[in-house]
Amino acid sequence: MFISVAGINLINISEFLQLLRRNSDLTPLENLFREYWNQHKSIIEQGAEPLDVAAILMVHALSIYRTVLSAEEYEKMVDNMSARRGDVQSVPQLKKETLH
């Protein structure tokens, strides 16, 4: 597991999306995840580069972590992300032929 927020494993997005499609009784966090996922997927489907979208999301996420965590907690979070980078799974429907 890479980052778990309220029991949601953010690594295995494909399995999580299947769960969301099956379960109509979602928690507020699951609803938020679905809302953001659908929004970003739609932006990519409209022609935005997936790497550009990912970069923007990372900047936003790291800025939020930097704001709400102590310096020590932030360093632990970033170190944990780096240490677990091999655990991250791809999202097949977003793969493109050319990466930049």
C-alpha positions as CSV (number, residue, x, y, z in Angstrom):
1,M,0.0,0.0,0.0
2,F,1.3,3.4,-1.0
3,I,-0.9,5.9,0.8
4,S,-4.0,4.9,2.6
5,V,-6.5,7.6,3.4
6,A,-9.5,6.5,5.5
7,G,-9.0,2.9,4.3
8,I,-8.7,3.7,0.6
9,N,-5.6,2.2,-1.0
10,L,-4.7,4.8,-3.6
11,I,-2.3,2.5,-5.4
12,N,-4.7,0.1,-7.0
13,I,-7.0,2.5,-8.7
14,S,-8.4,0.0,-11.1
15,E,-9.7,-2.2,-8.3
16,F,-11.0,0.9,-6.4
17,L,-12.9,2.1,-9.5
18,Q,-14.5,-1.3,-9.9
19,L,-15.6,-1.1,-6.3
20,L,-17.1,2.3,-6.8
21,R,-19.1,1.1,-9.8
22,R,-20.6,-1.7,-7.7
23,N,-21.2,0.1,-4.5
24,S,-23.9,2.8,-4.4
25,D,-23.5,3.4,-0.7
26,L,-20.2,5.3,-0.7
27,T,-18.6,7.3,2.1
28,P,-18.0,11.0,1.6
29,L,-14.3,10.3,0.9
30,E,-15.2,7.7,-1.7
31,N,-17.6,10.1,-3.4
32,L,-14.9,12.8,-3.4
33,F,-12.4,10.4,-5.0
34,R,-14.9,9.4,-7.7
35,E,-15.7,13.1,-8.4
36,Y,-12.0,14.0,-8.8
37,W,-11.2,10.9,-10.7
38,N,-14.0,11.5,-13.2
39,Q,-13.0,15.1,-13.6
40,H,-9.4,14.4,-14.3
41,K,-10.2,11.5,-16.6
42,S,-12.6,13.7,-18.6
43,I,-9.9,16.4,-18.9
44,I,-7.5,13.8,-20.3
45,E,-10.2,12.4,-22.7
46,Q,-10.6,16.0,-24.0
47,G,-7.0,16.1,-25.0
48,A,-4.9,17.1,-22.1
49,E,-1.7,15.2,-21.7
50,P,-1.9,12.7,-18.8
51,L,1.6,13.7,-17.6
52,D,0.6,17.4,-17.4
53,V,-2.5,16.5,-15.4
54,A,-0.4,14.2,-13.1
55,A,2.2,17.0,-12.5
56,I,-0.5,19.5,-11.6
57,L,-2.1,17.0,-9.2
58,M,1.3,16.3,-7.6
59,V,2.1,20.0,-7.1
60,H,-1.3,20.5,-5.5
61,A,-1.0,17.4,-3.3
62,L,2.5,18.3,-2.1
63,S,1.5,21.9,-1.4
64,I,-1.5,20.7,0.7
65,Y,0.8,18.2,2.6
66,R,3.4,21.0,3.2
67,T,0.6,23.3,4.5
68,V,-1.1,20.9,6.9
69,L,1.7,18.7,8.1
70,S,4.6,19.5,10.4
71,A,8.0,19.7,8.7
72,E,8.8,16.2,10.1
73,E,5.5,14.7,9.0
74,Y,6.0,16.2,5.5
75,E,9.5,14.7,5.2
76,K,8.1,11.3,6.3
77,M,5.3,11.5,3.8
78,V,7.6,12.4,0.9
79,D,10.2,9.7,1.9
80,N,7.4,7.1,2.1
81,M,6.1,8.1,-1.3
82,S,9.6,7.6,-2.7
83,A,10.3,4.4,-0.9
84,R,7.0,2.9,-2.1
85,R,7.2,4.1,-5.7
86,G,7.6,0.5,-7.0
87,D,4.2,-0.3,-5.5
88,V,2.3,2.1,-7.7
89,Q,0.2,0.5,-10.4
90,S,-0.6,1.9,-13.8
91,V,-4.1,2.8,-15.0
92,P,-4.4,1.0,-18.4
93,Q,-7.1,3.2,-19.8
94,L,-4.9,6.3,-19.5
95,K,-1.8,4.9,-21.3
96,K,-0.6,6.8,-24.3
97,E,1.9,5.7,-27.0
98,T,4.2,8.7,-26.6
99,L,5.4,10.0,-23.2
100,H,7.3,13.2,-22.7
